[in-house]
Every structure is written in C-alpha cells, then in structure tokens.
Amino acid sequence: MKVVIAIDSFKGSLSSLQAGKAAAEGIHRVKPEAETVVRTLADGGEGTVQALTEGLGGRFVSVPVTGPAGKTVLCQHGVIEQTHTAVIEMSGAAGITLVSGAERNPLYTTTYGVGEVIRDAVLRGCRHFIVGIGGSATNDGGIGMLQALGFGMLAADGKQVPFGAIGLESLAAITTAHVLPELSECTFRIACDVTNPLCGFNGCSAVFGPQKGADADMIARMDSALASYASLCQKQFPKADPAAPGTGAAGGLGFAFQTFLPAVLEPGIQIVLDEIRLRDDVRDADLVITGEGRLDGQTVMGKAPIGAAKLAKEYGKPVIAFSGCVTKDASACNAAGIDAFFPILRSVVSLKEAMDVKNAAENMTNTVEQAFRLFLLH
C-alpha cells in the first residue's frame, strides 16, 4: 500500500515537513510495511520558502537587504543547488509586516530589497526562480527591484528616481545598459493568486493601497503615476501589458516581472505541485493525505489542500485531510475533492498548548492512526 502525504504548514506550529512526518508515523503504527511518500506543500504564500527548500533538499540563505522603509532587513530565501533554483518570498524583503506606524506609506516604500535578493541568488549560480509576491508593503510598480537589478529608472536629469511610488512621478526614461547580464539566462515562476490589473478602479492602488497606508489622494496619485509608467514601458518593452491579470499584484510588482524579466505569473499552488512533482507520486497511490492549520470555507479558494485534492481526483484517489481546527463552512471542502476531514485536537486545551510543536505532532500522529484504521475497513 502506498500513501502520499502532502500537508501545508500549520502556521506558528508544525512546518509542512513536520506535519507530513507525523502523519506518516500514524500510518506506520497501523501498517508498518506501508510505503509513505511525504511531500512538502505550500500555496505560494507564506511558508513556501521553507516548504520547497526543505522538500527539495535545498539550504537556507539569509541576506541583508534594503527593507521597504529603507532600513536593512535580513531576508531568508532557499537555494536548491542541484537544480540551480532559488525560492523567494518578496514579503521577506518588502513585506507589510516589516513596516509600522508612519513607515507604512506606499508613496515611499520600495521593492529594492527584492532585487537585491534576486541578484544575490543569481551570483550564487541560480537560474531558476520561484517567487511568491503576496503580502507586500509597496506600490512602486516594481521599479525598486528593477533598479537593484541594474535597470536605469531615470528622471529628466538622468539620475535614478527616488524609492517608492513617488519615484514613478518623476520617471522619464528607462535604460538597460547596466542590467545584470545573467538575467537573460534565468526563468521566473511568479506565484500570483490575484487577477487585478495594474491601474484603474480594480488596480493595485485602489484595491490594495488602503491596507498599505494610502488615503484617497495618495491612491489617485499612485494610480496616475503607474499609468504613466505603463505607457512609457509600452513604447520600449513589447511584453508590457498593464491590463493583463495579475499585473497589479504586490503593488505592480507583477507588471515589472512580466514586462522586464523572463517571467510567468501563475497560481501559487500550481507552481508548488509542479516543483514537488506530486503528480508522479499520486498516480499509483492508494490514499492521499493533505491538510492545513485551519480548514474553512476559504480553503476551497485555491489553497494548497484543495490543489492536492484536485490532483488526486484526476486519478480517482481517495483524499483525507487533517487540520488544527475546522469551521462549519469547511464542508465546502467535501465538494472540492476532500472525501473526509478531521481536526487533530483531542481535548480542550489552550491555544499555546495546541500550537506547541510536540503536542501538535502527537495529535497529528494519533488522529491519522485512527482515521487510517477506519480507511482500511472500506
């Protein structure tokens, strides 16, 4: 019997790998000879660096970079040397959790650190990039990242424009003479789960600007500046399409990737499933186990467990999910490919006790064991 296990992390508690190993232990308690295949799982957002780096045998690298407010931050990314792959979460260099108070101002926050992380990975020999772009603090259209990679984002006086969306207001020319030459050898898979265009009422400034600290006047300024930026790009770069779905992701970072780099914007879960090659494992599996920290109505909206379940259903495989907690609307998961789901909590405990790694792993193992005993009766 072969059981494939791909569980998303329980944020603040079990990593994807820890959850998967704990589930495998529950299987082996019942059937020691069962083949268990543990694959790390993520949806392209928080936890993707850890999941893919651990799951693909990579190593973690921490790099000091320019944070969104201009202060130095330490950004951790993954390097998988065997495939020359870098796994990056832009939020580690330009995320909204890195700014507070008056610093939360998208007129001035920058993606420069994202470019610094990419440059570092390129110089380490990486040529294949997986980049999650959720959780940004920025609305600069990605010009900070591009500046760090050698693009000239120039004002009328020939000098680099300042950081942030305010820099777009003085942008007069874009040059490529000093772009990092190795970029032409690279490919970028961008985990992007929003479909917003760059500009307009559904663009990044109007939709995401308020949560980044923008008021109505700032939103109007930024949207106008991004429109001018897009117009300038369209005259020079054939791929520039500000109306394309996802170009408004991360304050226009999606537009920058798609316009200036060999990049494709894709659903995060699809990238992860491809990279861990879950399809190859599922084809001949007898059972697929998945899950995440909280199963609810939002799980069906492109979250990792549903991605794994849909893949399993292509081959008619049964799917069981486990989670830290389950809400009433989690029943939607049944119609989306999860045949049965179970919370792993076994008694009334405090949140701290529930999230303790040792307790959570034991709960996972014990719950999977009992569910698997039932499965074997069918």
Secondary structure, DSSP 8 states (H G I E B T S, - for coil): -EEEEEEE--TTS--HHHHHHHHHHHHHHH-TT-EEEEEEE--SSTTHHHHHHHHTT-EEEEEEEE-TTSSEEEEEEEEEGGGTEEEEETHHHHBGGG--GGG--TTT---HHHHHHHHHHHHTT--EEEEE--SB---STTHHHHHHTT-EEE-TTSSB--SSHHHHHT--EEE-TTS-GGGGG-EEEEE------SSSTTSHHHHHTGGGT--HHHHHHHHHHHHHHHHHHHHH-TT--TTSTTTTGGGGHHHHHHHHSSEEEE-HHHHHHHHHTHHHHHTT-SEEEEEEEEESGGGGTT-HHHHHHHHHHHTT--EEEEEEEE-GGGGHHHHTT-SEEEE---S---HHHHH-HHHHHHHHHHHHHHHHHHHTT-
